[in-house]
Amino acid sequence: MTQGGIEAAIKAAAATVEESLEALLPKGEGPEKRVFEAMRYGTLNGGKRLRPFLVLTGADLFDVPREQSLRVAAATEFVHCYSLVHDDLPAMDDDDLRRGKPTTHIEYDEATAILAGDGLLTLAFEVLTEPATHRSGEVRADLALSMARAIGAHGMVGGQMFDLQAEKLDLDIGAVTRLQQMKTGALIAYASEAGAILGQASAEGRQALRMYAHDVGLAFQIADDLLDEEGAEEEVGKKVGKDAEAGKATFVSLLGVERARSQAEMLAEQAGKHLDLFGERADLLRLIARFVVERRT
């Protein structure tokens, strides 16, 4: 499959995920309607839906029914969108633009954006733990527990705290790697492994996907750092050059552009090798690793 082919596959999957997001997001009248609208605004705004794509593709390795994997894909995207809504707040990254549109707190207000993020986070766990996601309560509990570990204080939340402190710290490459594994990589790892949880895969299968996700997550962040250094705002969909302006240590600032790009390509290749257990069935996941490095948005 060519780069255009993988982009088309991601786009097709995103359209299907969009239908699930639309169906699961709350609607209604009354005073709470505003937070429903903000939740929908922060979610239905044209994202690539890469994390849901990883959920669906990983689940396909284990022949998981699509109606189940779509629910987990949607829950994963709700968490991702919650994190973006909160990250964009003035108290965090203070961004006015997300995916080419005004951020949620700009479109609504800060208090509504906080509540919208809270609503998306809790909706994710509601979806994961409903019987429609899987008939086994043990599987649903595993999905929820794994998500909580990925996005809590030892994962994404801790990584965001680390990132807020980063401007005051003299970070080396090991520290930057740990920061990004927590802030970005943990949810990507969950997305990659969730299909194996749904499919009640062997420990070996789950470990293979976990190692794949580790390398893909780092490659993704290096590509993000490169886009922040070299990308155009109209293409990336958000303000660029903020890391350099803030004096933050990144893969690019520590390694330089060429070494960082080489490292990302090496990680993408290494990620694919972790999937040898699955043979040709994992070819799409291997292509996603390449896509992550070569994307321009």
Stockholm file with secondary structure:
# STOCKHOLM 1.0

chainA/1-297         MTQGGIEAAIKAAAATVEESLEALLPKGEGPEKRVFEAMRYGTLNGGKRLRPFLVLTGADLFDVPREQSLRVAAATEFVHCYSLVHDDLPAMDDDDLRRGKPTTHIEYDEATAILAGDGLLTLAFEVLTEPATHRSGEVRADLALSMARAIGAHGMVGGQMFDLQAEKLDLDIGAVTRLQQMKTGALIAYASEAGAILGQASAEGRQALRMYAHDVGLAFQIADDLLDEEGAEEEVGKKVGKDAEAGKATFVSLLGVERARSQAEMLAEQAGKHLDLFGERADLLRLIARFVVERRT
#=GR chainA/1-297 SS CCHHHHHHHHHHHHHHHHHHHHHHSCCCCSTTHHHHHHHHHHHSSCCCCHHHHHHHHHHHTTTCCHHHHHHHHHHHHHHHHHHHHHHTSTTTTCCSEETTEECHHHHSCHHHHHHHHHHHHHHHHHHHHSTTTCSCHHHHHHHHHHHHHHHSTTTHHHHHHHHHHGGGSCCCHHHHHHHHIIIIIHHHHHHHHHHHHHTTCCHHHHHHHHHHHHHHHHHHHHHHHHHHHHCCHHHHSSCCSHHHHHTCCCHHHHHCHHHHHHHHHHHHHHHHHTTGGGGGGGHHHHHHHHHHHHCCC
#=GC SS_cons         CCHHHHHHHHHHHHHHHHHHHHHHSCCCCSTTHHHHHHHHHHHSSCCCCHHHHHHHHHHHTTTCCHHHHHHHHHHHHHHHHHHHHHHTSTTTTCCSEETTEECHHHHSCHHHHHHHHHHHHHHHHHHHHSTTTCSCHHHHHHHHHHHHHHHSTTTHHHHHHHHHHGGGSCCCHHHHHHHHIIIIIHHHHHHHHHHHHHTTCCHHHHHHHHHHHHHHHHHHHHHHHHHHHHCCHHHHSSCCSHHHHHTCCCHHHHHCHHHHHHHHHHHHHHHHHTTGGGGGGGHHHHHHHHHHHHCCC
//
